[in-house]
Amino acid sequence: MAIKRPKGSFLEKNLHIIFPLPAVVFVIVMMLFPVLYTLFLSFTNWNLTSGMPLSIVFLKSYQKVLREPRFIAALGRTFSFTALAVAVETILGMIVALILNREFRGKGFTKLIMLLPLVSTPVAIGIVFNLFYDPTIGLANFVLTRFGLPRQAWTGSAATVIPSLAIVDIWQWTPMIALILLSGLASLSSEPYESARVDGASEWQIFWRITLPMVTPTLLTALILRTIDALKTFDIIYAMTGGGPGYASETLNVMAFKYSFEYFRMGQASVILVFLFMLVLFMSLLIVRMRKSLEL
Amino acid sequence: MRAALIRKILFFLVILAIVVPVLFPFLWMLTSSFKTQVDIVAWPPRLVFSPTLQNYERVFREQNFLKYFTNSSIIGISAVSLSLLMGLPAAYSIARYKQKRLSMFILIARLMPGISFLMPWYIIFSRLKLMDSYIALILSHMLITLPIIVWIMSSYFETIPIEMEESAMVDGATRQRAFLSVVLPIAGPGIVTSVTLAFIFSWNNFMFSQVLSMERTRTLPIAIYNFVSYAEVDWGAVMAAAVAIMAPAIILTMIFQKYVVKGLTMGAVKG
């Protein structure tokens, strides 16, 4: 219910402006200006180490970055990492949510366990997985050899590094999708289920025809939020491989970080960032659109 | 009867198949933190070993970990408190005046890649000689904590019936007074949720501190990262450090479990 007539003092009349003002000013100063500044820098060739003043080169930095094979590879990798991680998380998360969506002893405890990865420090988690993946002493290779499978280099080889990193992301974030879906499932009304059972529908039919359509809005929002975060994944990649071996696990975020804070090529780093936040912005607008259309 | 029992056992096994993989890295981290280097590098990996506390000793004595612990706490607590101060009135206004666009604007801070503000901050904070200062770190962490607080609290305030304030206002209270003395006191659960999550995400942040902090204001995630970048990895000490970093967030989660679940899943479930 919205408020109709403001009355009283200046503060009370303008409460809807004064109350959010500090937060809005903060976000404008700390986020909007920096983002615009980054946008501006992307039209320059500024290099912090060269000692030269920045000069505006318009689209030259864009040309340079777009011609860089390292950038194209990082772009593709950002997509493949995200697609792999989010796809597995969604499927696993759905399965887990369907299993947990009933009353049983220890349900509270199970949900507590599922929360733990979500609140864990990603850098620390990355390092724990590095111990698993260690080619000589790691548990991962021990398990493989036990099953008679060949040892893997995991994060040590270009061929396996992306899936190995995706496993960490999947471990950490599948529980989030599961928990979101679980609360979505819990809010469904039982009526359609009862009538479907009366009509003799199988569990499989019930899932496809009733459950899935009803949780789709929840699932989509969870999926998009997760996609945005996966596109931005930084901590575990930087901590586990630093983008290596070579550039084999370098995503846009990691590449932009290196361009900014290792090579100090601010102009080109800004170009990479412009691409990254266009991606994120696109996904964010998708959320807004989808919510609007689903609520109608 | 027997069929029911078998079903029960099968279901229990399925639950185990969910819980064990989630829990396993934590258990491995915890046990490794009590192992000597010899036990850690042993092949095949040892499950039975004589536990030692020397890793924890090393981390806290030699690595100055307490200082980083304090830094993380100072930065997290300050960022959360300041965000509450700004975020609660904003969230209230968003909820009561239906300021959807405003809420979207603040939410974008949560969605944007952090590095797109970090690079300009780095340039500006260097100019202002604010690198390695608590101010710079607190301000940067507030961009993590503020959106979480606004997001959670605005949906929470929406669940509080507007009649609560209206009856106070009929009695002559101003709207701002009604907010302070009627709405806030019953918003406890929402505040707990948002504060817990905001603090945890500030505590876990790596990127901002990695760039803006040096020795004086270094936070825990950076400390553990630096540990590993040395040539020979002292796995026992690193695992002890990992346990120390994650313990506060995990303890908070256990205490406020109900709230944390709500906070993490709300918004996605029809909002």
Boltz contact constraints between the chains, C-beta under 6 A:
constraints:
  - contact:
      token1: [A, 1]
      token2: [B, 162]
      max_distance: 6.0
  - contact:
      token1: [A, 2]
      token2: [B, 98]
      max_distance: 6.0
  - contact:
      token1: [A, 3]
      token2: [B, 96]
      max_distance: 6.0
  - contact:
      token1: [A, 8]
      token2: [B, 174]
      max_distance: 6.0
  - contact:
      token1: [A, 12]
      token2: [B, 174]
      max_distance: 6.0
  - contact:
      token1: [A, 12]
      token2: [B, 175]
      max_distance: 6.0
  - contact:
      token1: [A, 15]
      token2: [B, 175]
      max_distance: 6.0
  - contact:
      token1: [A, 16]
      token2: [B, 93]
      max_distance: 6.0
  - contact:
      token1: [A, 16]
      token2: [B, 97]
      max_distance: 6.0
  - contact:
      token1: [A, 19]
      token2: [B, 89]
      max_distance: 6.0
  - contact:
      token1: [A, 19]
      token2: [B, 93]
      max_distance: 6.0
  - contact:
      token1: [A, 20]
      token2: [B, 90]
      max_distance: 6.0
  - contact:
      token1: [A, 20]
      token2: [B, 93]
      max_distance: 6.0
  - contact:
      token1: [A, 20]
      token2: [B, 102]
      max_distance: 6.0
  - contact:
      token1: [A, 22]
      token2: [B, 86]
      max_distance: 6.0
  - contact:
      token1: [A, 23]
      token2: [B, 86]
      max_distance: 6.0
  - contact:
      token1: [A, 23]
      token2: [B, 87]
      max_distance: 6.0
  - contact:
      token1: [A, 23]
      token2: [B, 90]
      max_distance: 6.0
  - contact:
      token1: [A, 27]
      token2: [B, 106]
      max_distance: 6.0
  - contact:
      token1: [A, 27]
      token2: [B, 109]
      max_distance: 6.0
  - contact:
      token1: [A, 30]
      token2: [B, 143]
      max_distance: 6.0
  - contact:
      token1: [A, 31]
      token2: [B, 109]
      max_distance: 6.0
  - contact:
      token1: [A, 31]
      token2: [B, 117]
      max_distance: 6.0
  - contact:
      token1: [A, 34]
      token2: [B, 117]
      max_distance: 6.0
  - contact:
      token1: [A, 34]
      token2: [B, 120]
      max_distance: 6.0
  - contact:
      token1: [A, 35]
      token2: [B, 116]
      max_distance: 6.0
  - contact:
      token1: [A, 37]
      token2: [B, 120]
      max_distance: 6.0
  - contact:
      token1: [A, 38]
      token2: [B, 116]
      max_distance: 6.0
  - contact:
      token1: [A, 38]
      token2: [B, 120]
      max_distance: 6.0
  - contact:
      token1: [A, 96]
      token2: [B, 18]
      max_distance: 6.0
  - contact:
      token1: [A, 99]
      token2: [B, 14]
      max_distance: 6.0
  - contact:
      token1: [A, 110]
      token2: [B, 19]
      max_distance: 6.0
  - contact:
      token1: [A, 112]
      token2: [B, 257]
      max_distance: 6.0
  - contact:
      token1: [A, 113]
      token2: [B, 19]
      max_distance: 6.0
  - contact:
      token1: [A, 113]
      token2: [B, 22]
      max_distance: 6.0
  - contact:
      token1: [A, 113]
      token2: [B, 23]
      max_distance: 6.0
  - contact:
      token1: [A, 115]
      token2: [B, 253]
      max_distance: 6.0
  - contact:
      token1: [A, 115]
      token2: [B, 260]
      max_distance: 6.0
  - contact:
      token1: [A, 119]
      token2: [B, 200]
      max_distance: 6.0
  - contact:
      token1: [A, 119]
      token2: [B, 249]
      max_distance: 6.0
  - contact:
      token1: [A, 119]
      token2: [B, 253]
      max_distance: 6.0
  - contact:
      token1: [A, 120]
      token2: [B, 246]
      max_distance: 6.0
  - contact:
      token1: [A, 121]
      token2: [B, 204]
      max_distance: 6.0
  - contact:
      token1: [A, 121]
      token2: [B, 221]
      max_distance: 6.0
  - contact:
      token1: [A, 121]
      token2: [B, 245]
      max_distance: 6.0
  - contact:
      token1: [A, 121]
      token2: [B, 246]
      max_distance: 6.0
  - contact:
      token1: [A, 123]
      token2: [B, 206]
      max_distance: 6.0
  - contact:
      token1: [A, 123]
      token2: [B, 221]
      max_distance: 6.0
  - contact:
      token1: [A, 123]
      token2: [B, 225]
      max_distance: 6.0
  - contact:
      token1: [A, 124]
      token2: [B, 224]
      max_distance: 6.0
  - contact:
      token1: [A, 124]
      token2: [B, 242]
      max_distance: 6.0
  - contact:
      token1: [A, 124]
      token2: [B, 245]
      max_distance: 6.0
  - contact:
      token1: [A, 124]
      token2: [B, 246]
      max_distance: 6.0
  - contact:
      token1: [A, 127]
      token2: [B, 228]
      max_distance: 6.0
  - contact:
      token1: [A, 127]
      token2: [B, 238]
      max_distance: 6.0
  - contact:
      token1: [A, 128]
      token2: [B, 25]
      max_distance: 6.0
  - contact:
      token1: [A, 128]
      token2: [B, 29]
      max_distance: 6.0
  - contact:
      token1: [A, 128]
      token2: [B, 242]
      max_distance: 6.0
  - contact:
      token1: [A, 131]
      token2: [B, 235]
      max_distance: 6.0
  - contact:
      token1: [A, 137]
      token2: [B, 41]
      max_distance: 6.0
  - contact:
      token1: [A, 139]
      token2: [B, 45]
      max_distance: 6.0
  - contact:
      token1: [A, 142]
      token2: [B, 44]
      max_distance: 6.0
  - contact:
      token1: [A, 142]
      token2: [B, 45]
      max_distance: 6.0
  - contact:
      token1: [A, 179]
      token2: [B, 265]
      max_distance: 6.0
  - contact:
      token1: [A, 180]
      token2: [B, 265]
      max_distance: 6.0
  - contact:
      token1: [A, 180]
      token2: [B, 268]
      max_distance: 6.0
  - contact:
      token1: [A, 183]
      token2: [B, 265]
      max_distance: 6.0
  - contact:
      token1: [A, 183]
      token2: [B, 269]
      max_distance: 6.0
  - contact:
      token1: [A, 184]
      token2: [B, 269]
      max_distance: 6.0
  - contact:
      token1: [A, 218]
      token2: [B, 268]
      max_distance: 6.0
  - contact:
      token1: [A, 218]
      token2: [B, 269]
      max_distance: 6.0
  - contact:
      token1: [A, 221]
      token2: [B, 268]
      max_distance: 6.0
  - contact:
      token1: [A, 222]
      token2: [B, 268]
      max_distance: 6.0
  - contact:
      token1: [A, 228]
      token2: [B, 111]
      max_distance: 6.0
  - contact:
      token1: [A, 232]
      token2: [B, 113]
      max_distance: 6.0
  - contact:
      token1: [A, 234]
      token2: [B, 207]
      max_distance: 6.0
  - contact:
      token1: [A, 235]
      token2: [B, 206]
      max_distance: 6.0
  - contact:
      token1: [A, 239]
      token2: [B, 225]
      max_distance: 6.0
  - contact:
      token1: [A, 253]
      token2: [B, 113]
      max_distance: 6.0
  - contact:
      token1: [A, 256]
      token2: [B, 115]
      max_distance: 6.0
  - contact:
      token1: [A, 257]
      token2: [B, 115]
      max_distance: 6.0
  - contact:
      token1: [A, 260]
      token2: [B, 119]
      max_distance: 6.0
  - contact:
      token1: [A, 261]
      token2: [B, 211]
      max_distance: 6.0
  - contact:
      token1: [A, 273]
      token2: [B, 116]
      max_distance: 6.0
  - contact:
      token1: [A, 276]
      token2: [B, 113]
      max_distance: 6.0
  - contact:
      token1: [A, 277]
      token2: [B, 113]
      max_distance: 6.0
  - contact:
      token1: [A, 277]
      token2: [B, 116]
      max_distance: 6.0
  - contact:
      token1: [A, 280]
      token2: [B, 111]
      max_distance: 6.0
  - contact:
      token1: [A, 280]
      token2: [B, 113]
      max_distance: 6.0
  - contact:
      token1: [A, 284]
      token2: [B, 111]
      max_distance: 6.0
